[in-house]
Amino acid sequence: MQQSNSSVFADASFPLLVNKHQAARILGISPETLKKYRLAKGSTLVQGIHYYVWNSRVVRYNASLLADWGLNRHNPDAHQKAIELYLASLPANQPKKRGRRVG
């Protein structure tokens, strides 16, 4: 039984976004294979979560989630938990600070 490697998120040595060469190195595959995984019909790599397309030539990958995806490819529930932790950590998903209005 595989366990989720949530410690990936605590590892400061991972930059947040990486290029295709760095992403492929994280998974131990070629950049071409990574592209095939990303573009495959029914792929579990999700745009806006695992990778971001900035324009037709630039794709950046979320290093932490990509590493977790590689470790938990056969345990989607564990990987879903990692996605939820990542989304909850985003600044846009933090509770708004309530304060007094100055005026």
C-alpha positions as CSV (number, residue, x, y, z in Angstrom):
1,M,0.0,0.0,0.0
2,Q,1.5,3.4,-1.0
3,Q,1.1,6.4,1.2
4,S,0.8,10.0,0.1
5,N,4.1,11.8,0.3
6,S,2.7,15.1,1.8
7,S,6.2,16.0,2.9
8,V,6.8,17.0,-0.7
9,F,5.0,20.3,0.1
10,A,7.3,21.0,3.1
11,D,10.4,20.6,1.0
12,A,11.7,24.1,0.3
13,S,14.2,22.7,-2.3
14,F,11.3,22.4,-4.8
15,P,10.7,25.5,-6.7
16,L,7.0,26.1,-7.2
17,L,6.9,26.0,-11.1
18,V,9.5,24.3,-13.3
19,N,10.0,23.9,-17.0
20,K,9.5,20.6,-18.9
21,H,13.1,19.5,-18.5
22,Q,13.0,19.9,-14.7
23,A,9.6,18.4,-14.5
24,A,10.7,15.3,-16.5
25,R,13.7,15.0,-14.2
26,I,11.5,15.0,-11.2
27,L,9.5,12.0,-12.6
28,G,12.5,10.3,-14.1
29,I,11.1,10.4,-17.7
30,S,11.8,12.2,-20.9
31,P,10.2,15.6,-21.7
32,E,8.5,13.9,-24.6
33,T,6.9,11.3,-22.4
34,L,5.8,14.0,-20.0
35,K,4.1,15.8,-22.9
36,K,2.4,12.6,-23.9
37,Y,1.1,12.1,-20.4
38,R,-0.1,15.7,-20.3
39,L,-1.9,15.6,-23.7
40,A,-3.3,12.0,-23.4
41,K,-7.1,11.7,-23.5
42,G,-8.3,11.2,-20.0
43,S,-5.0,12.3,-18.5
44,T,-4.9,12.8,-14.7
45,L,-2.6,15.7,-15.2
46,V,-4.9,18.7,-14.9
47,Q,-4.3,22.1,-16.5
48,G,-4.4,24.8,-13.8
49,I,-3.3,22.4,-11.1
50,H,-0.4,20.2,-12.3
51,Y,0.6,22.5,-15.1
52,Y,0.0,26.0,-16.6
53,V,0.1,26.9,-20.2
54,W,1.3,30.5,-20.5
55,N,1.3,30.6,-24.3
56,S,1.8,28.2,-27.2
57,R,5.4,27.6,-26.4
58,V,5.6,27.9,-22.6
59,V,4.3,25.3,-20.2
60,R,5.2,25.3,-16.5
61,Y,4.7,22.4,-14.1
62,N,3.9,22.5,-10.4
63,A,6.9,20.6,-9.0
64,S,5.3,19.5,-5.7
65,L,2.1,18.2,-7.2
66,L,4.0,16.6,-10.1
67,A,6.2,14.7,-7.6
68,D,3.2,13.6,-5.6
69,W,1.4,12.6,-8.8
70,G,4.4,10.4,-9.7
71,L,4.4,8.8,-6.3
72,N,0.6,8.2,-6.2
73,R,-0.3,7.5,-9.8
74,H,-2.0,4.3,-8.6
75,N,-3.5,5.8,-5.5
76,P,-5.8,8.6,-6.8
77,D,-7.4,9.2,-3.4
78,A,-4.0,10.0,-1.8
79,H,-3.1,12.3,-4.7
80,Q,-6.5,14.1,-4.5
81,K,-5.7,14.8,-0.8
82,A,-2.4,16.4,-1.9
83,I,-4.3,18.5,-4.5
84,E,-6.7,19.7,-1.8
85,L,-3.9,20.6,0.5
86,Y,-2.2,22.6,-2.3
87,L,-5.4,24.5,-3.2
88,A,-6.1,25.3,0.4
89,S,-2.6,26.7,0.8
90,L,-3.0,29.2,-2.1
91,P,-3.3,32.9,-1.0
92,A,-6.6,33.3,-2.8
93,N,-8.1,30.5,-0.6
94,Q,-7.0,32.0,2.7
95,P,-9.7,33.6,4.9
96,K,-10.0,37.3,4.5
97,K,-8.7,39.4,7.4
98,R,-11.4,41.4,9.0
99,G,-10.5,44.7,10.3
100,R,-11.9,48.1,11.1
101,R,-12.5,50.4,8.3
102,V,-10.6,53.6,8.5
103,G,-12.6,56.5,7.4
